[in-house]
Amino acid sequence: MSRKPKKGYFVRGQFVAEGSELDLELKAELKGTTEASRTDLKRESTELQKLGEALLTLRADLMSRLALPDKLVEALAEARRITNFEGKRRQMQFIGKLMRGLEEDVLQSVRDALEDQRRGAAGDALALHQAEEWRDKLIADEDALEQWLHEHPRTDTQQLRALIRQARKDVQPDAESISKGLAPRHGRAYREIFQLVKGHLGGIDDDPQAEGRPSDLS
């Protein structure tokens, strides 16, 4: 009596019987690879949707550098107009779908533009912090002016000296303020020193036409 042949398949020239230990190992490996691929696809889809959301915050000058398809540009503009939560959510899903159709070089240009914006914002915050530190130092420290002029020789020395003198007068509290525990009020000179310092830290020293430029006071 002939034996019934086993069901199975060949892998790299080796017969694998269905239900065997090797069969189960191969199927588990295959299933694991499939699941991993699905996970990777979902992760990529989520990342691209977040990238699309970040595009809504990108400055117009940086946006103009990107070679985005018109359909995506229009979808982003529509998303900015939508105020309804559910409508916004659906629109962002649509934007995510459009993002998945972009070439990798376009996606990289989007990431680069967002990074440029992030670095610019961080640089602006640092410049403001440095200007505040220099303003306070110039008013409080007698030696600070000499240090500032050494580092920024194109500064209008007379103007800065006059502003510092006035700022020091302005911060002197009167008897009434002291009795009430009030902090000293800062006058116009205090604000002008900040604007002057910020201008030089922002590159006015490199501009030969910038010396004597009036401060932009608000």
Protein Blocks (a to p, Z undefined) as FASTA:
>chain_A
ZZdddddddeehiacdehiaklmmmmmmmmmmmmmmmmmmmmmmmmmmmmmmmmmmpcfk
lmmmpccdfklmmmmmmmmmpmbfklmmmmmmmmmmmmmmpcfklmmmmmmmmmmmmmmm
mmmmmmmmmmmmmmmmmmmpmklmmmmmmmmmmbcfklmmmmmmmmmmmmpccfklmmno
pacdddfklmmmmmmmmmmmnopmmpmklgopacddZZ
